[in-house]
Amino acid sequence: AARHGYEAVVKLLLDTGKANVDSRDIENQTPLSRAAEYGHEAVVKLLLDTGKVDVDSRDFENQTPLSRAAEYGHEAVVKLLLES
């Protein structure tokens, strides 16, 4: 859901209190990393607002959510991550 920018679905999952915000996919990326990589600002904000995400998590290429957002030119997401 985070990768595809499905804000309402992410919010629903977070609201249950049962979602693991730092779960990892096959490429060792977290929901925050995927949302940052694809420039989904609203999803990034939702995840950051939980206060539970590891903003410095590293994936299979040793990239962080910030480096992914910067690599793909997602300025608004970069700003959110820098302010977190």
PyMOL commands that place a pseudoatom at each C-alpha (Angstrom):
pseudoatom trace, name=CA, resn=ALA, resi=1, chain=A, elem=C, hetatm=0, pos=[0.000, 0.000, 0.000]
pseudoatom trace, name=CA, resn=ALA, resi=2, chain=A, elem=C, hetatm=0, pos=[2.825, 2.420, 0.871]
pseudoatom trace, name=CA, resn=ARG, resi=3, chain=A, elem=C, hetatm=0, pos=[4.661, 1.718, -2.367]
pseudoatom trace, name=CA, resn=HIS, resi=4, chain=A, elem=C, hetatm=0, pos=[1.609, 2.549, -4.456]
pseudoatom trace, name=CA, resn=GLY, resi=5, chain=A, elem=C, hetatm=0, pos=[0.590, 5.608, -2.446]
pseudoatom trace, name=CA, resn=TYR, resi=6, chain=A, elem=C, hetatm=0, pos=[-2.666, 4.170, -1.145]
pseudoatom trace, name=CA, resn=GLU, resi=7, chain=A, elem=C, hetatm=0, pos=[-3.020, 6.727, 1.631]
pseudoatom trace, name=CA, resn=ALA, resi=8, chain=A, elem=C, hetatm=0, pos=[-6.445, 5.552, 2.839]
pseudoatom trace, name=CA, resn=VAL, resi=9, chain=A, elem=C, hetatm=0, pos=[-5.302, 1.930, 3.067]
pseudoatom trace, name=CA, resn=VAL, resi=10, chain=A, elem=C, hetatm=0, pos=[-2.120, 2.881, 4.931]
pseudoatom trace, name=CA, resn=LYS, resi=11, chain=A, elem=C, hetatm=0, pos=[-4.173, 4.994, 7.346]
pseudoatom trace, name=CA, resn=LEU, resi=12, chain=A, elem=C, hetatm=0, pos=[-6.610, 2.141, 7.898]
pseudoatom trace, name=CA, resn=LEU, resi=13, chain=A, elem=C, hetatm=0, pos=[-3.762, -0.268, 8.648]
pseudoatom trace, name=CA, resn=LEU, resi=14, chain=A, elem=C, hetatm=0, pos=[-2.074, 2.205, 10.998]
pseudoatom trace, name=CA, resn=ASP, resi=15, chain=A, elem=C, hetatm=0, pos=[-5.339, 2.909, 12.804]
pseudoatom trace, name=CA, resn=THR, resi=16, chain=A, elem=C, hetatm=0, pos=[-5.649, -0.768, 13.753]
pseudoatom trace, name=CA, resn=GLY, resi=17, chain=A, elem=C, hetatm=0, pos=[-2.476, -0.436, 15.807]
pseudoatom trace, name=CA, resn=LYS, resi=18, chain=A, elem=C, hetatm=0, pos=[-1.417, -3.848, 14.544]
pseudoatom trace, name=CA, resn=ALA, resi=19, chain=A, elem=C, hetatm=0, pos=[0.609, -2.811, 11.501]
pseudoatom trace, name=CA, resn=ASN, resi=20, chain=A, elem=C, hetatm=0, pos=[4.361, -3.291, 11.718]
pseudoatom trace, name=CA, resn=VAL, resi=21, chain=A, elem=C, hetatm=0, pos=[5.564, 0.045, 10.331]
pseudoatom trace, name=CA, resn=ASP, resi=22, chain=A, elem=C, hetatm=0, pos=[9.100, -1.277, 9.948]
pseudoatom trace, name=CA, resn=SER, resi=23, chain=A, elem=C, hetatm=0, pos=[8.240, -4.537, 8.181]
pseudoatom trace, name=CA, resn=ARG, resi=24, chain=A, elem=C, hetatm=0, pos=[10.541, -5.390, 5.295]
pseudoatom trace, name=CA, resn=ASP, resi=25, chain=A, elem=C, hetatm=0, pos=[9.914, -6.665, 1.798]
pseudoatom trace, name=CA, resn=ILE, resi=26, chain=A, elem=C, hetatm=0, pos=[12.063, -8.941, -0.357]
pseudoatom trace, name=CA, resn=GLU, resi=27, chain=A, elem=C, hetatm=0, pos=[14.471, -6.053, -1.051]
pseudoatom trace, name=CA, resn=ASN, resi=28, chain=A, elem=C, hetatm=0, pos=[14.741, -5.263, 2.661]
pseudoatom trace, name=CA, resn=GLN, resi=29, chain=A, elem=C, hetatm=0, pos=[12.792, -2.028, 2.203]
pseudoatom trace, name=CA, resn=THR, resi=30, chain=A, elem=C, hetatm=0, pos=[10.334, -0.685, 4.755]
pseudoatom trace, name=CA, resn=PRO, resi=31, chain=A, elem=C, hetatm=0, pos=[7.006, 0.987, 3.944]
pseudoatom trace, name=CA, resn=LEU, resi=32, chain=A, elem=C, hetatm=0, pos=[8.687, 4.354, 4.591]
pseudoatom trace, name=CA, resn=SER, resi=33, chain=A, elem=C, hetatm=0, pos=[11.471, 3.549, 2.158]
pseudoatom trace, name=CA, resn=ARG, resi=34, chain=A, elem=C, hetatm=0, pos=[9.019, 2.487, -0.553]
pseudoatom trace, name=CA, resn=ALA, resi=35, chain=A, elem=C, hetatm=0, pos=[6.783, 5.531, -0.072]
pseudoatom trace, name=CA, resn=ALA, resi=36, chain=A, elem=C, hetatm=0, pos=[9.836, 7.809, -0.149]
pseudoatom trace, name=CA, resn=GLU, resi=37, chain=A, elem=C, hetatm=0, pos=[11.232, 6.124, -3.259]
pseudoatom trace, name=CA, resn=TYR, resi=38, chain=A, elem=C, hetatm=0, pos=[7.979, 6.643, -5.151]
pseudoatom trace, name=CA, resn=GLY, resi=39, chain=A, elem=C, hetatm=0, pos=[7.375, 10.174, -3.855]
pseudoatom trace, name=CA, resn=HIS, resi=40, chain=A, elem=C, hetatm=0, pos=[4.188, 9.480, -1.919]
pseudoatom trace, name=CA, resn=GLU, resi=41, chain=A, elem=C, hetatm=0, pos=[4.339, 12.500, 0.377]
pseudoatom trace, name=CA, resn=ALA, resi=42, chain=A, elem=C, hetatm=0, pos=[1.042, 11.869, 2.192]
pseudoatom trace, name=CA, resn=VAL, resi=43, chain=A, elem=C, hetatm=0, pos=[1.999, 8.272, 2.993]
pseudoatom trace, name=CA, resn=VAL, resi=44, chain=A, elem=C, hetatm=0, pos=[5.452, 9.339, 4.180]
pseudoatom trace, name=CA, resn=LYS, resi=45, chain=A, elem=C, hetatm=0, pos=[3.797, 11.872, 6.489]
pseudoatom trace, name=CA, resn=LEU, resi=46, chain=A, elem=C, hetatm=0, pos=[1.374, 9.271, 7.869]
pseudoatom trace, name=CA, resn=LEU, resi=47, chain=A, elem=C, hetatm=0, pos=[4.240, 6.898, 8.606]
pseudoatom trace, name=CA, resn=LEU, resi=48, chain=A, elem=C, hetatm=0, pos=[6.400, 9.599, 10.185]
pseudoatom trace, name=CA, resn=ASP, resi=49, chain=A, elem=C, hetatm=0, pos=[3.484, 10.763, 12.324]
pseudoatom trace, name=CA, resn=THR, resi=50, chain=A, elem=C, hetatm=0, pos=[3.361, 7.352, 14.019]
pseudoatom trace, name=CA, resn=GLY, resi=51, chain=A, elem=C, hetatm=0, pos=[6.674, 8.150, 15.684]
pseudoatom trace, name=CA, resn=LYS, resi=52, chain=A, elem=C, hetatm=0, pos=[7.534, 4.471, 15.309]
pseudoatom trace, name=CA, resn=VAL, resi=53, chain=A, elem=C, hetatm=0, pos=[9.367, 4.299, 11.986]
pseudoatom trace, name=CA, resn=ASP, resi=54, chain=A, elem=C, hetatm=0, pos=[13.120, 3.956, 11.689]
pseudoatom trace, name=CA, resn=VAL, resi=55, chain=A, elem=C, hetatm=0, pos=[13.924, 6.872, 9.376]
pseudoatom trace, name=CA, resn=ASP, resi=56, chain=A, elem=C, hetatm=0, pos=[17.515, 5.676, 9.039]
pseudoatom trace, name=CA, resn=SER, resi=57, chain=A, elem=C, hetatm=0, pos=[16.721, 2.099, 8.021]
pseudoatom trace, name=CA, resn=ARG, resi=58, chain=A, elem=C, hetatm=0, pos=[18.863, 0.732, 5.197]
pseudoatom trace, name=CA, resn=ASP, resi=59, chain=A, elem=C, hetatm=0, pos=[17.753, -1.539, 2.388]
pseudoatom trace, name=CA, resn=PHE, resi=60, chain=A, elem=C, hetatm=0, pos=[19.528, -4.182, 0.305]
pseudoatom trace, name=CA, resn=GLU, resi=61, chain=A, elem=C, hetatm=0, pos=[21.551, -1.473, -1.464]
pseudoatom trace, name=CA, resn=ASN, resi=62, chain=A, elem=C, hetatm=0, pos=[22.415, 0.265, 1.819]
pseudoatom trace, name=CA, resn=GLN, resi=63, chain=A, elem=C, hetatm=0, pos=[20.077, 3.144, 0.912]
pseudoatom trace, name=CA, resn=THR, resi=64, chain=A, elem=C, hetatm=0, pos=[17.933, 5.052, 3.426]
pseudoatom trace, name=CA, resn=PRO, resi=65, chain=A, elem=C, hetatm=0, pos=[14.459, 6.489, 2.784]
pseudoatom trace, name=CA, resn=LEU, resi=66, chain=A, elem=C, hetatm=0, pos=[16.094, 9.918, 2.478]
pseudoatom trace, name=CA, resn=SER, resi=67, chain=A, elem=C, hetatm=0, pos=[18.629, 8.752, -0.091]
pseudoatom trace, name=CA, resn=ARG, resi=68, chain=A, elem=C, hetatm=0, pos=[15.872, 7.030, -2.096]
pseudoatom trace, name=CA, resn=ALA, resi=69, chain=A, elem=C, hetatm=0, pos=[13.709, 10.175, -2.134]
pseudoatom trace, name=CA, resn=ALA, resi=70, chain=A, elem=C, hetatm=0, pos=[16.686, 12.322, -3.125]
pseudoatom trace, name=CA, resn=GLU, resi=71, chain=A, elem=C, hetatm=0, pos=[17.769, 9.881, -5.847]
pseudoatom trace, name=CA, resn=TYR, resi=72, chain=A, elem=C, hetatm=0, pos=[14.380, 10.153, -7.536]
pseudoatom trace, name=CA, resn=GLY, resi=73, chain=A, elem=C, hetatm=0, pos=[14.000, 13.907, -7.055]
pseudoatom trace, name=CA, resn=HIS, resi=74, chain=A, elem=C, hetatm=0, pos=[11.100, 13.904, -4.601]
pseudoatom trace, name=CA, resn=GLU, resi=75, chain=A, elem=C, hetatm=0, pos=[11.801, 17.284, -3.006]
pseudoatom trace, name=CA, resn=ALA, resi=76, chain=A, elem=C, hetatm=0, pos=[8.740, 17.426, -0.734]
pseudoatom trace, name=CA, resn=VAL, resi=77, chain=A, elem=C, hetatm=0, pos=[9.524, 13.978, 0.662]
pseudoatom trace, name=CA, resn=VAL, resi=78, chain=A, elem=C, hetatm=0, pos=[13.169, 14.934, 1.197]
pseudoatom trace, name=CA, resn=LYS, resi=79, chain=A, elem=C, hetatm=0, pos=[12.004, 17.960, 3.215]
pseudoatom trace, name=CA, resn=LEU, resi=80, chain=A, elem=C, hetatm=0, pos=[9.681, 15.831, 5.346]
pseudoatom trace, name=CA, resn=LEU, resi=81, chain=A, elem=C, hetatm=0, pos=[12.439, 13.339, 6.090]
pseudoatom trace, name=CA, resn=LEU, resi=82, chain=A, elem=C, hetatm=0, pos=[14.962, 16.046, 6.932]
pseudoatom trace, name=CA, resn=GLU, resi=83, chain=A, elem=C, hetatm=0, pos=[12.481, 17.637, 9.343]
pseudoatom trace, name=CA, resn=SER, resi=84, chain=A, elem=C, hetatm=0, pos=[11.704, 14.352, 11.096]
for i in range(1, 84): cmd.bond("trace and resi %d" % i, "trace and resi %d" % (i + 1))
show_as sticks, trace
zoom trace
